[in-house]
Amino acid sequence: MVPGQRRGTAIAMSHEERDAFLRGSPVCRVATVGPGGHPHNGALWFVWDGTDLWLNSLVRSQRWTDLARDARLSVLVDDGGFEFLQLRGVELLGRAEVVGEVPRKGEEVDELRSPERLFTEKYGDFRYDGRHAWLRLHPEKVVSWDFGKLRA
């Protein structure tokens, strides 16, 4: 049984499948708790280090404002096609933690060496633009699904 996976264990991804899926997916959707408790969703590039999800976010954004007020977030990474059996995804829930300077300008931060290297490997040259900063999500709950497993 996958920790956090209460239902649908037959379609849950293994740890290896989940890690490969998260490493290879280009975009995630990040949901924060907005004003009045309403959700705010936005797409972001991200990297997965096998334990934590790293988000490189604009610091002058609704997302950043929301997280300063309430650090809870839900991140969805999914893909699929027009057929039900092609649907697969991972949802990660937890609290965002700011790592490094805000905004990021290039100060040496040991914790950011790995995510910045992974980001460069995934998306190309990583540059400090003085507008973004790093958020780390150490998931409290992870749920995955791959409806293609129903074929068996």
C-alpha positions in Angstrom: 0.0 0.0 0.0 1.2 3.5 -0.9 1.3 5.9 2.2 -1.5 8.4 1.8 -3.3 6.3 -0.8 -6.6 5.4 0.8 -8.5 4.2 -2.2 -7.6 3.0 -5.6 -4.5 1.1 -4.7 -4.9 -1.0 -7.8 -4.2 2.1 -9.9 -1.6 3.7 -7.6 1.9 4.3 -9.1 4.8 2.6 -7.4 7.4 4.8 -5.8 9.6 4.3 -8.9 6.8 5.0 -11.3 5.8 8.1 -9.4 9.4 9.4 -9.2 9.9 8.9 -13.0 6.6 10.6 -13.7 7.4 13.6 -11.6 10.9 14.0 -13.0 9.6 13.8 -16.5 6.5 16.0 -16.3 7.1 19.6 -17.4 4.3 21.5 -15.6 2.4 21.3 -12.3 -0.7 23.1 -11.1 -0.4 24.7 -7.7 -3.4 25.5 -5.6 -3.2 27.9 -2.7 -5.8 29.2 -0.3 -6.8 32.6 -1.6 -8.6 35.5 0.0 -11.8 34.4 1.8 -10.7 30.8 1.6 -11.2 30.5 -2.1 -8.7 28.4 -4.0 -6.2 30.0 -6.4 -4.6 27.8 -9.1 -1.7 28.5 -11.3 0.8 26.5 -13.5 4.5 26.4 -12.7 7.7 24.6 -13.7 9.0 22.4 -10.9 11.6 19.8 -10.0 11.3 16.7 -7.9 14.3 15.5 -6.0 12.8 12.2 -4.9 11.7 13.6 -1.6 10.6 17.2 -2.1 8.9 19.2 -4.8 10.7 22.5 -5.6 8.8 25.4 -7.1 10.4 28.5 -8.6 7.8 31.1 -8.1 7.4 34.8 -8.8 7.5 36.6 -5.5 5.1 39.3 -6.7 2.2 36.9 -7.4 -1.1 35.9 -5.9 0.5 32.5 -5.0 3.2 34.2 -3.0 0.7 36.4 -1.2 -1.5 33.5 -0.4 1.3 31.3 0.9 2.5 34.2 3.2 -0.9 34.1 4.8 -1.5 30.3 4.7 1.3 27.9 3.7 -1.0 25.0 2.8 -0.9 24.0 -0.9 -1.9 21.3 -3.2 0.1 20.4 -6.3 -1.2 18.4 -9.2 0.9 16.9 -11.9 -1.1 14.9 -14.5 -1.3 13.9 -18.1 -3.4 11.8 -20.3 -5.3 11.9 -23.5 -8.8 11.5 -24.7 -9.2 8.0 -23.4 -9.9 7.1 -19.7 -7.1 4.5 -19.6 -4.5 7.2 -20.5 -5.2 9.3 -17.4 -2.5 9.4 -14.8 -1.3 11.8 -12.2 0.1 12.6 -8.8 -1.3 15.0 -6.2 1.0 16.2 -3.4 -0.3 18.1 -0.4 1.5 19.9 2.4 2.9 23.2 3.4 5.3 25.5 1.4 8.6 26.5 2.9 10.6 29.4 1.5 14.2 28.4 0.9 16.9 31.0 0.2 16.7 34.7 -0.4 13.5 36.5 -1.6 13.8 37.3 -4.4 16.6 34.9 -5.4 19.7 36.8 -6.6 22.4 34.1 -6.4 23.5 34.0 -2.7 25.2 30.7 -1.9 22.6 28.4 -0.3 23.6 24.7 0.1 20.0 23.5 0.1 19.4 25.0 -3.4 22.4 23.4 -5.2 20.4 20.3 -6.0 17.1 21.9 -7.1 18.9 24.5 -9.2 21.0 21.8 -10.9 17.9 19.7 -11.5 16.0 22.8 -12.8 18.9 23.5 -15.3 18.9 19.8 -16.4 15.2 19.8 -17.0 14.5 23.2 -18.5 17.8 24.6 -19.6 20.0 27.4 -18.2 18.9 28.6 -14.8 19.3 32.3 -14.2 18.7 34.5 -11.2 16.4 37.2 -12.3 15.6 39.0 -9.0 11.9 38.2 -9.4 11.6 34.5 -8.4 12.4 32.6 -5.2 12.3 28.9 -4.2 9.5 27.1 -2.4 9.9 23.6 -1.1 7.0 21.2 -0.6 7.8 18.3 1.6 4.6 16.3 1.0 2.5 15.3 3.9 0.3 13.3 1.6 0.9 11.9 -1.9 -1.8 10.3 -4.0 -1.2 8.8 -7.5 -3.2 7.1 -10.2 -2.5 5.4 -13.5 -5.8 4.2 -15.1 -3.7 2.3 -17.6 -3.2 -0.3 -14.9 -6.8 -1.3 -15.3 -6.0 -3.0 -18.6 -4.4 -5.9 -16.8 
